[in-house]
Amino acid sequence: MKIILFSDIHANLPALKAFFEDIDKREYDAIYCLGDLVGYNIWPNEVIEEIRKRKIPTIAGNYDFGIGRKSDDCGCAYKTDEEKANGAISISLTNELVNDKSRAYLRTLPAHIKVEFQLNSDQLNLLLVHGSPRKINEYLFEDRVEKSMVRIMDQADADIMCFGHTHKPYHRIFNSNDNNTSRFRHAINLGSIGKPKDNDKRGSYVILEIDENASVLDKDSISVEFVKFDYDIETAAKAVEDSILPNSYAENLRNGF
């Protein structure tokens, strides 16, 4: 089974359209969106409409959660006063742009999606979250201590955990002993469709492949492909510059940060 997973569009309609053009050339069996459809650009309603039109199962990101409740708090961890001020402009504009239909949709998005596979003698649990199973806006960066990651996944009963929020893609495999048997867990950050922060300005998504022989006992039986795609960055950046949004958001798109 090939599963396409993507996250963190952040109202970037040109990026989302390019993503759809890319996946429409591929064969896959399922698709999921891990949230943050809105914020930081001018097309929140259009992005939501595209997701709904394709009937893509979607969970709430922290930005979606805030906007769905018409909050002025997106649950974002801004580090400087300038970032906080810019963020306030973004969430204010997003609340202004989002229509009632879109807001109602965001408000009803689930927090997590869990998919249970029963293959061979194994049960294989795929957990889809935005930040972490514990908190919608928890950042699970690649340098997170292994012990902490394993504990989080164990408590959530997740063999494969996919998430976004940091906008920085990675795949880590953990080996934990279960009754003196090696058990492998996969933590997969999808990166971002519309607001990458890994110094690569292209959009990022994941193709997760689970075949009939996939097992928690075989670390190589789960395959993860990170796909990067080009999109019309200038259109997205110009839209920022022609709005009240901070121009730094446009430069971030151009630079992949």
Sequence and secondary structure as in RCSB ss.txt:
>XXXX:A:sequence
MKIILFSDIHANLPALKAFFEDIDKREYDAIYCLGDLVGYNIWPNEVIEEIRKRKIPTIAGNYDFGIGRKSDDCG
CAYKTDEEKANGAISISLTNELVNDKSRAYLRTLPAHIKVEFQLNSDQLNLLLVHGSPRKINEYLFEDRVEKSMV
RIMDQADADIMCFGHTHKPYHRIFNSNDNNTSRFRHAINLGSIGKPKDNDKRGSYVILEIDENASVLDKDSISVE
FVKFDYDIETAAKAVEDSILPNSYAENLRNGF
>XXXX:A:secstr
 EEEEE   TT HHHHHHHHHHHTTS  SEEEE S  SSSSS HHHHHHHHHHTT  B   HHHHHHHTT S   
    SHHHHHHHHHHHHHHHHH  HHHHHHHHT  S EEEEEEETTEEEEEEE SS SS TT    TTS HHHHH
HHHHHTT SEEEE SS   EEEEEEEEETTEEEEEEEEE   SSS  SS  SEEEEEEEE TT  TT GGGEEEE
EEEE   HHHHHHHHHTSSS HHHHHHHHHT 
